[in-house]
Amino acid sequence: MEIDRKGMMKLLENPVQLSPGVRVRFGVREDMPAVYTLMKESAMVNGDTVTVSETDLVQDGFTDPKYFYVVVAEKTSDRDSESSVHEIIGFSMYFFSYSWAVLVIYMEDLYVKEEDTENSIRTALMKKIAEFAEENSCCKIAWNYRKDNLPALKFYERLEATPLQYLT
């Protein structure tokens, strides 16, 4: 699937209403243990296996050269307390690529652990990636998805994503 520049702009223009205590932000090194746990959970749900290690994620995402970027959805247990607990409940990993000599963002994974019936967390994660793509003059965001993941397909269709065009 892919969202072109027009679709990215539309995504950026529309506000996303998240539940109280939930925010989406760019990931940091300290998030990698939680991201790794969610990555393994996502793989298990999809019948896959994670072969990368948590150490690999830190090395490849937070040292030069940087091989991927990550955004996370974070839930705070108590917004008014300094001792509140912050839990990573979703993430998306992405990296730069080229398509016919134009810079694109390729999204590798999008996973949210909690029930997200309104898809607001997923939308907010995609919006954060679109923000990054716009700041870096990318012309689109592209990704693959499992054909048997119908909720994901419906979500992507609501974003007006279109199927990737392959040469035959």
C-alpha positions as CSV (number, residue, x, y, z in Angstrom):
1,M,0.0,0.0,0.0
2,E,1.1,3.6,-0.3
3,I,0.0,7.1,0.5
4,D,1.2,9.8,-1.9
5,R,2.1,13.4,-1.0
6,K,-1.5,14.5,-1.3
7,G,-2.6,11.7,1.0
8,M,0.2,12.7,3.5
9,M,-1.0,16.3,3.5
10,K,-4.6,15.2,4.1
11,L,-3.4,13.0,7.0
12,L,-1.4,15.9,8.5
13,E,-4.3,18.3,8.2
14,N,-6.8,16.2,10.1
15,P,-6.7,16.2,13.9
16,V,-6.5,12.9,15.7
17,Q,-8.3,12.6,19.0
18,L,-6.4,10.3,21.4
19,S,-7.7,9.0,24.7
20,P,-6.5,10.9,27.8
21,G,-3.0,9.9,28.8
22,V,-2.1,8.6,25.3
23,R,0.5,10.4,23.1
24,V,2.5,9.6,20.0
25,R,6.1,10.6,19.8
26,F,9.4,9.8,18.1
27,G,11.1,6.9,19.8
28,V,14.3,7.1,21.8
29,R,16.9,4.5,22.7
30,E,15.3,3.8,26.1
31,D,12.1,2.7,24.3
32,M,13.7,-0.3,22.6
33,P,13.1,-2.9,25.3
34,A,9.4,-2.2,25.0
35,V,9.4,-1.9,21.2
36,Y,11.3,-5.3,21.1
37,T,8.6,-6.9,23.3
38,L,5.8,-5.5,21.0
39,M,7.7,-6.6,18.0
40,K,7.8,-10.2,19.3
41,E,4.1,-9.9,20.2
42,S,3.3,-8.7,16.6
43,A,5.3,-11.5,15.1
44,M,3.5,-14.1,17.2
45,V,0.1,-12.7,16.2
46,N,1.2,-13.0,12.6
47,G,2.8,-16.4,12.9
48,D,6.3,-15.0,12.3
49,T,9.5,-15.1,14.3
50,V,11.7,-12.2,15.3
51,T,15.4,-12.9,14.6
52,V,16.8,-9.5,15.4
53,S,17.8,-8.8,19.0
54,E,17.1,-5.9,21.3
55,T,20.8,-5.0,21.1
56,D,20.5,-4.9,17.3
57,L,17.6,-2.5,17.5
58,V,19.6,-0.1,19.7
59,Q,22.7,-0.4,17.5
60,D,20.9,0.0,14.2
61,G,18.4,2.6,15.2
62,F,20.4,4.9,17.5
63,T,24.0,5.0,16.2
64,D,25.5,6.2,12.9
65,P,24.6,5.1,10.3
66,K,21.0,5.0,11.4
67,Y,19.2,2.1,9.6
68,F,15.6,2.8,10.9
69,Y,13.4,5.2,12.8
70,V,10.6,4.5,15.2
71,V,7.5,6.2,16.5
72,V,5.8,5.0,19.6
73,A,2.4,5.4,21.3
74,E,2.8,5.9,25.0
75,K,0.1,5.6,27.7
76,T,0.6,7.3,31.0
77,S,-1.1,5.8,34.1
78,D,-1.5,9.2,35.9
79,R,-1.0,12.4,34.0
80,D,-0.7,14.6,37.1
81,S,1.9,12.6,39.0
82,E,5.7,12.8,38.6
83,S,5.8,9.1,39.5
84,S,3.4,8.1,36.7
85,V,4.1,5.0,34.7
86,H,4.7,5.3,31.0
87,E,3.9,2.2,28.9
88,I,4.7,1.8,25.2
89,I,1.5,0.4,23.7
90,G,2.3,0.7,20.0
91,F,5.0,1.4,17.5
92,S,5.9,1.8,13.9
93,M,9.3,1.3,12.3
94,Y,10.3,3.0,9.0
95,F,13.3,3.9,6.9
96,F,14.2,5.8,3.8
97,S,14.1,4.2,0.4
98,Y,14.0,5.2,-3.3
99,S,11.3,4.6,-5.8
100,W,12.2,5.6,-9.4
101,A,14.7,8.1,-8.0
102,V,12.3,9.8,-5.6
103,L,12.8,9.6,-1.8
104,V,10.1,7.6,0.0
105,I,9.5,6.3,3.5
106,Y,9.0,2.6,3.7
107,M,7.0,1.5,6.8
108,E,8.1,-1.9,8.1
109,D,5.8,-2.5,10.9
110,L,2.7,-0.9,12.6
111,Y,1.5,-2.5,15.7
112,V,-0.8,-1.4,18.6
113,K,-1.1,-3.7,21.6
114,E,-4.4,-2.3,22.9
115,E,-7.9,-2.5,21.5
116,D,-7.9,0.5,19.2
117,T,-11.5,0.3,17.8
118,E,-11.4,3.8,16.5
119,N,-7.9,3.3,15.0
120,S,-6.9,6.7,16.6
121,I,-3.6,5.3,17.8
122,R,-2.8,3.8,14.5
123,T,-3.8,7.0,12.7
124,A,-1.6,9.1,15.1
125,L,1.4,6.8,14.4
126,M,0.9,7.1,10.7
127,K,0.5,10.9,11.1
128,K,3.8,11.1,12.9
129,I,5.5,9.2,10.1
130,A,3.8,11.5,7.6
131,E,5.2,14.5,9.5
132,F,8.7,13.0,9.3
133,A,8.2,12.2,5.6
134,E,7.2,15.8,4.9
135,E,10.1,17.3,6.9
136,N,12.5,15.1,4.8
137,S,10.8,15.9,1.4
138,C,9.6,12.4,0.8
139,C,7.0,11.9,-1.9
140,K,5.1,9.0,-0.3
141,I,4.9,6.4,2.4
142,A,4.8,2.8,1.3
143,W,4.4,-0.6,3.1
144,N,3.3,-4.1,2.7
145,Y,0.5,-5.8,4.7
146,R,-0.8,-9.4,5.2
147,K,-3.7,-10.0,2.8
148,D,-5.5,-12.0,5.6
149,N,-5.3,-9.0,7.9
150,L,-8.7,-7.5,7.0
151,P,-8.9,-5.0,9.8
152,A,-5.5,-3.5,8.7
153,L,-6.7,-3.4,5.1
154,K,-9.9,-1.5,6.1
155,F,-7.8,0.9,8.2
156,Y,-5.5,1.6,5.2
157,E,-8.4,2.0,2.9
158,R,-9.9,4.6,5.3
159,L,-6.6,6.5,5.0
160,E,-7.1,6.4,1.2
161,A,-4.0,4.3,0.7
162,T,-3.7,2.6,-2.7
163,P,-2.1,-0.7,-3.6
164,L,1.6,-0.6,-4.6
165,Q,2.0,-0.8,-8.3
166,Y,4.4,-3.6,-9.3
167,L,6.0,-4.1,-12.7
168,T,5.1,-7.3,-14.5
